[in-house]
Every structure is written in C-alpha cells, then in structure tokens.
Amino acid sequence: MKLKNYLVFVLIIGTLKLHGQSQMLNKHVGTSCTENNLYYNLSPHHFPHKSTLTSPFKTAVGLGIESGGGNSIVGPSYKHYFSSNTAYTAELLFGMGSLTTNVLYQHHQELKKGNKVKWYNGGGFSTTFTGNGTAAFIKLMSGLETELPDLPLFISVDWRPTIFLGRTMGGGRFVPSRFGIAVRYTMAD
C-alpha cells in the first residue's frame, strides 16, 4: 500500500511541477520545489522546466485501448491540443459488457530537443456503465507519444493508475496496473 501511495504522490507532484504550480505545492506540502528536488531526482532524465514544444497537430482521432487490472476495453479516441503543450483526450471504450468514458488532461514536454517523441503527465475522470450499475473514478497518467515517419499517425502509450470513487464493482479502490495505447490520425487544421 505504501508503494501505491508513493507512486500516486510522484505523479501528482510531477503534474503540478510541470504546470508551474510549485507555489501551491509548497503551501500544501511545506517543501521547496526546485529542479533538484523530488520530482526531478526521480526522473530518469532531467527534463527542461520551460517548454518550446509546438503541438504537431491540433486534432486527431483514432482507436484507444485500455487494458490491465482484469479487463480490456477498446473504442474511439479523440485528442485536441489547446496550446503548444496542453491537450485533452476523450475516449468512449467498450468491453466486458461495459461502456467507459474517459476525459483526460495531458501536459506534454519534449523527451529530447528536436526529437519527435514527447512525454506527458496528466489525469482526469472516468465513468463506467454496466448492467450492475455505474462507477466513477480518477485516472492519473504518464506516457510517451510519437509521430510515425511519413504518415499522419501518432501512437501513444501510457500508464494509467486508477482510483475508484464510491462503491467499487468487485475490485479494490486503487488499480495500479492499467495501461493505455492509442493510434490516432491527425486531422487537417
């Protein structure tokens, strides 16, 4: 249980740090957020704090797949960049007699300057509808996205630890083993 809480804490700190929210974090946690503190020391690379990233597309649609923790779901996936490094993803996923909606915020950064691979942190809300009822949950995410050479396609792979809200449908409240994959076609702007 301690490892699960630690991983969630690291994702939240990373997301807050990326958005320049270190002052808010300092107020609530009582620590100083600098490039040498917890988030950056846990990262395999020391990523730049300020981004010069430009979004490679404005809107993309495709197929999303989420798996792990007992079931797999698949369906349409929509992604829209609102700024050069801020995007929202909406998914409508089906499987195992259920319908799941995901609305997820993502903050992107370049993995390496000039490289087409980006990493992102984020999270959002989801709802699952089944014959047994409805469940709401929060999803955190951390992943990579890249453009396929010479094609208007992007592939993303991410880790989506899930925190269930309210009464769960046959599982625990925290499922760390959820993963997502999406292949999206970029739309002309």
C-alpha positions as CSV (number, residue, x, y, z in Angstrom):
1,M,0.0,0.0,0.0
2,K,2.9,2.4,0.7
3,L,4.3,1.9,-2.8
4,K,0.9,2.7,-4.3
5,N,0.6,5.9,-2.3
6,Y,4.1,6.9,-3.2
7,L,3.6,6.4,-7.0
8,V,0.4,8.4,-6.9
9,F,2.2,11.2,-4.9
10,V,5.0,11.2,-7.5
11,L,2.6,11.6,-10.4
12,I,0.7,14.4,-8.7
13,I,4.0,16.2,-7.9
14,G,5.2,15.8,-11.4
15,T,2.0,17.1,-12.9
16,L,1.9,20.1,-10.5
17,K,5.6,20.9,-11.2
18,L,5.0,20.8,-14.9
19,H,2.3,23.4,-14.7
20,G,4.3,25.9,-12.6
21,Q,2.2,25.1,-9.6
22,S,5.2,24.8,-7.3
23,Q,4.0,27.6,-5.1
24,M,0.7,25.8,-4.4
25,L,2.6,22.6,-3.7
26,N,5.0,24.4,-1.4
27,K,2.0,25.8,0.6
28,H,0.3,22.4,1.0
29,V,3.3,20.1,1.4
30,G,5.7,22.6,3.0
31,T,8.7,21.8,0.8
32,S,10.6,23.7,-1.8
33,C,10.1,22.7,-5.4
34,T,13.2,23.2,-7.4
35,E,14.8,21.4,-10.3
36,N,16.9,19.4,-7.8
37,N,14.0,18.2,-5.6
38,L,11.9,15.0,-5.5
39,Y,10.3,15.1,-9.0
40,Y,13.5,15.7,-10.9
41,N,15.6,13.3,-8.8
42,L,13.1,10.5,-9.6
43,S,13.1,11.2,-13.3
44,P,15.5,9.1,-15.5
45,H,16.4,12.3,-17.3
46,H,16.4,15.9,-16.1
47,F,13.7,17.4,-18.4
48,P,13.6,21.1,-19.1
49,H,11.1,23.1,-17.0
50,K,10.1,25.5,-19.7
51,S,8.8,24.1,-23.0
52,T,9.5,25.3,-26.5
53,L,7.3,22.4,-27.8
54,T,4.9,23.1,-30.6
55,S,2.0,20.8,-31.0
56,P,2.4,18.6,-34.0
57,F,-1.3,18.7,-34.7
58,K,-4.4,20.4,-33.4
59,T,-6.9,17.5,-33.5
60,A,-6.5,13.7,-34.0
61,V,-9.0,10.8,-33.9
62,G,-8.4,7.1,-33.8
63,L,-8.6,4.0,-31.7
64,G,-7.9,3.8,-28.0
65,I,-7.3,0.6,-26.0
66,E,-7.1,0.3,-22.2
67,S,-6.0,-2.9,-20.5
68,G,-4.9,-4.3,-17.2
69,G,-6.4,-5.0,-13.8
70,G,-8.7,-7.7,-15.1
71,N,-10.2,-6.5,-18.4
72,S,-9.5,-4.7,-21.7
73,I,-11.7,-2.1,-23.4
74,V,-11.5,-0.5,-26.8
75,G,-13.1,2.3,-28.8
76,P,-12.8,5.7,-30.4
77,S,-10.3,8.2,-29.1
78,Y,-10.2,11.9,-29.7
79,K,-7.3,14.3,-28.8
80,H,-7.2,18.0,-29.1
81,Y,-4.3,20.4,-28.4
82,F,-5.5,23.7,-26.7
83,S,-1.9,25.1,-26.6
84,S,1.5,24.0,-27.7
85,N,1.8,21.6,-24.7
86,T,-1.7,21.2,-23.3
87,A,-4.1,18.6,-24.7
88,Y,-7.3,16.9,-23.7
89,T,-8.3,13.3,-24.7
90,A,-11.8,11.9,-24.8
91,E,-12.4,8.2,-25.2
92,L,-15.5,6.1,-25.4
93,L,-14.4,2.5,-24.7
94,F,-16.4,-0.8,-24.8
95,G,-15.7,-4.3,-23.5
96,M,-16.6,-6.9,-20.9
97,G,-20.3,-5.8,-21.0
98,S,-19.4,-2.2,-20.1
99,L,-19.1,1.3,-21.5
100,T,-16.3,3.6,-20.2
101,T,-15.9,7.3,-20.8
102,N,-12.5,8.9,-20.2
103,V,-11.9,12.7,-20.2
104,L,-8.2,13.2,-19.6
105,Y,-5.9,16.3,-19.4
106,Q,-2.3,15.9,-20.6
107,H,0.7,18.2,-20.3
108,H,3.4,17.4,-22.9
109,Q,7.2,18.0,-22.9
110,E,9.9,17.0,-25.4
111,L,11.8,14.0,-24.4
112,K,14.9,15.3,-26.2
113,K,15.1,18.6,-28.1
114,G,14.5,18.1,-31.8
115,N,13.1,14.6,-31.2
116,K,9.6,13.7,-32.2
117,V,9.0,11.7,-29.0
118,K,7.1,13.6,-26.3
119,W,6.4,12.5,-22.7
120,Y,3.3,13.6,-20.8
121,N,1.7,13.6,-17.4
122,G,-1.9,14.2,-16.6
123,G,-5.1,12.7,-15.4
124,G,-8.8,13.0,-15.5
125,F,-12.2,11.5,-14.7
126,S,-13.8,8.3,-16.0
127,T,-17.2,6.7,-15.6
128,T,-18.0,3.1,-16.3
129,F,-21.6,1.9,-17.0
130,T,-22.5,-1.8,-16.7
131,G,-25.6,-3.8,-16.1
132,N,-24.7,-3.9,-12.4
133,G,-24.5,-0.1,-12.0
134,T,-22.2,2.9,-12.5
135,A,-18.7,3.6,-11.2
136,A,-16.8,6.8,-11.2
137,F,-13.0,7.0,-10.9
138,I,-9.9,9.2,-11.3
139,K,-7.2,8.2,-13.7
140,L,-3.6,9.5,-13.4
141,M,-1.4,9.1,-16.5
142,S,2.2,9.2,-17.6
143,G,3.3,8.2,-21.1
144,L,5.0,8.7,-24.4
145,E,3.7,9.9,-27.7
146,T,5.4,9.8,-31.1
147,E,4.7,10.5,-34.8
148,L,5.1,7.7,-37.3
149,P,7.6,8.8,-40.1
150,D,5.9,9.9,-43.3
151,L,2.4,9.2,-42.0
152,P,-0.2,11.4,-40.4
153,L,-0.4,8.9,-37.5
154,F,0.6,9.3,-33.8
155,I,1.0,6.5,-31.3
156,S,0.8,7.0,-27.6
157,V,1.5,4.5,-24.8
158,D,0.8,5.4,-21.2
159,W,0.4,4.1,-17.6
160,R,-3.0,4.9,-16.1
161,P,-3.2,4.1,-12.4
162,T,-6.9,4.2,-11.4
163,I,-8.5,5.4,-8.2
164,F,-12.1,4.3,-7.8
165,L,-14.6,6.6,-6.1
166,G,-17.5,5.4,-4.1
167,R,-18.6,1.7,-4.1
168,T,-16.4,-0.4,-6.4
169,M,-17.7,-3.2,-8.6
170,G,-15.8,-6.2,-7.4
171,G,-12.3,-4.8,-7.0
172,G,-10.1,-2.6,-4.9
173,R,-10.1,1.1,-4.7
174,F,-6.7,1.5,-6.4
175,V,-5.6,-0.4,-9.5
176,P,-2.0,0.4,-10.5
177,S,-1.9,-2.0,-13.4
178,R,-3.9,0.0,-16.1
179,F,-2.3,0.9,-19.4
180,G,-3.4,2.7,-22.5
181,I,-2.5,2.6,-26.1
182,A,-3.8,4.9,-28.9
183,V,-3.3,5.2,-32.6
184,R,-4.7,8.4,-34.0
185,Y,-5.0,10.0,-37.4
186,T,-4.2,13.8,-37.5
187,M,-6.9,15.9,-38.9
188,A,-6.2,18.9,-41.2
189,D,-6.5,22.1,-39.3
